[in-house]
Amino acid sequence: MPYLHVNTLATCISLLQLLQPTTATKDDLYHVDPLIGSTNGGNVFAGASLPYGLAKPVADVDGQNTGGFSTDGSNVTGFSHMHDSGTGGNPSMGQFPLFPQYCTDNVVDNCKFTKTARAIHYVNDSVTARPGYFALELVDGIKAEMTAARRTALYRFTFPENKTQNGSMSDPLIGLDLTDSWDSRQNASISVDSDSGRIKGNGTFLPSFGAGSYQAYFCADFAGAKIRDSGIWVNDRAGSEPKELFVTRGFNNFYLQAGGFVIFERPDDGVVTARVGVSFISTDQACSNAEMEVPEPLGDFGGLQSTAEDAWKEKLSPIKVIPGGVSDDMLSAFWSGIYRTMLSPQDMTGENPLWDSGEPYFDSFYCLWDAFRAQHPFLTILDPKAQSRMVRSLLDTFKHEGWLPDCRMSLCKGWTQGGSNADVVIADAYVKNLTGIDWELAYKAMVNDAENEPLEWSYEGRGGLQSWKRLDYIPYLDFDYLGFGTNSRSISRTVEYAYNDHSISVVGKGLGKADYTTYVSRSNNWKNIFKDDQTSLLENGTDTGFVGFFQPKYLNGTWGFQDPIACSALASWCSLTSNPSETFESSIWEYQFYVPHDMATLIKLLGGPDAFVSRLDYFHESGLADISNEPVFLTVYEYHYAGRPALSAKRAHSYIPRTFNASENGLPGNDDSGAMGSFLAWSMMGLFPNPGQNVYLITPPFFEAVEITNPETNQTATIRNINFDPTYRNIYIQSATLNGKPYSKNWIGHDFFTQGLTLELTLGEHESEWGTSKEELPPSQSDSFVHDEVHRA
């Protein structure tokens, strides 16, 4: 055998490692842990689901139940069939929960029907959660398992032997409650078939973060046990007759609790199967969904679970990693973050009663203010076909309801948190060449956001457009008689509207629209709320040492005041309903860094690269940065724009795995439909998007190598670390090559994914010159950036 030079040998070893099978195997799926973020405010959905599935069965608890289940030690109140994942505010959906139990002495009125009375703890170490499957055991010995089809939940309840006082065998009961997790039901009806035990019904409920109401329908069938009795219950009493019931909310804030039940003769194996079809169209549609998707409930559980696993394997398959010795916990955090990006939005095509257009319909955009920053760009590389269908759904909603949604759930309009951020989602799809989208319709919808103010801009469009066009900012205490909404957030709306208009200009210019320059001009409006002599003090009076911040401005052009640290992690929480202010869910300190399209001008305005880096360091190290909320995401990587990409890598490692990890409280805050998961996935892959732009900021992956195969071009992009160190001492890029040629830019475009390029990063322990010169920085809208010499500590 000929002698190999050491470097050649090392290269061969690396090539051999890369040639190892890296397909999405069961081992990759094994690393997905749906319980990550199931307590400490992560609010994740931990149950069974298909990708983008409507049916989402899980145990509901009476503690942190926004996503249904939590590992916070609270009690199980039932098992319901539809949920959202990672939402804040009120619990979302959770309609028509089933609750299995034994009635003392086989007397039906001895059963516990109301939600509080029937609440029961689960055995802590019995909880099992993996893609397509969820199970736990209640402390009374009843075991519950569940899996899902797209619109059908399938349960197996195993009842242990239980005897009455006279020694006879107890009969299992499964009840159904005409409620939801929030107890928002306005009215509902139910019918029970005495022969088959089929329970059908519907209810009218309120959305958890929006306006209006919606109707949901269910169809529940049972198998595996002989039926002994059935009926309805109201409050804490039940009866075999009648078999139908209509219930309203109740009188004088008294919530009337009611539902149905079926009593069974316990089978030898103790297993009673329940199949629940759900629909937003009709009860008949719910039954049809169940019968079509799960025709044989007794024999379909294992097959359904396998089908769900296969669906998740297929969705995960575009991404492969070579771990390079990193821990299983790091792998679990990574794969679980990716998994959660595809729980929502939910594909409700065929389940939209509001209109029938033949276009896709997705729901649970909850909310785009959270998701546009990382989740939707992530789906663009992982599942571009689904992302294209989501954009088409947004456009179809505009076509039929007049406005692009900024937030939408359960067929209802959700509250707008900032700007019209569907504009950014559309621009992101445009610059990354997603196919199948009507771009003329898209531009029309975006321009509508910018030019026409709706009567109710709290849940669609933008408010304050007269002032936006006349004064070039959103005023503090604006006089807005055209439309109505919460008259706050003048700072955050100004900076968001500016970026929304930039997004419109990008699409308009690409389509050859003459008016695109209008939106280029308006995208600069953020400058008009910058007060160059504004200082910032901490609560103890200490001067932060930085001057120049956004401030509210009145209609007459004079300045108002909001403390720059207000609404930060060091001060009080600010939302639409709690302490509304001129910034939304974030401080002026945080919004000061939100000029994604013109970071060059912002950096110059804040004193140049060194001053900007110093300010950004202070923000992250003082406690002002709120890593639990989405506006902070891009700030982790904005060092790139100041010619210090190494500091972006350092900052990402300061948060991962300290605040993002594989524990049950492994998210720093609400997952927001996968927003937190996508931030983690991007960070660990070594590329971070500036959404709405063809820009990915480069940092070293947290693995030896990552491969991403584009599902449409079938080309595989590779990011490979040379000198990778799983203890993360070597986290700074010393040099890079792209397809074997030197590459010095600290960012890369989307063709990296579509063309299947190979990016090799040579790492070291110290910051280098790589990616620091003016020519190597990401693009900005203006060219006003004068790149001063970059000084390194």
Disulfide bonds with the S-S distance in Angstrom:
Cys103-Cys111 1.89
Cys219-Cys287 2.16
Cys367-Cys407 1.71
Cys567-Cys574 1.88
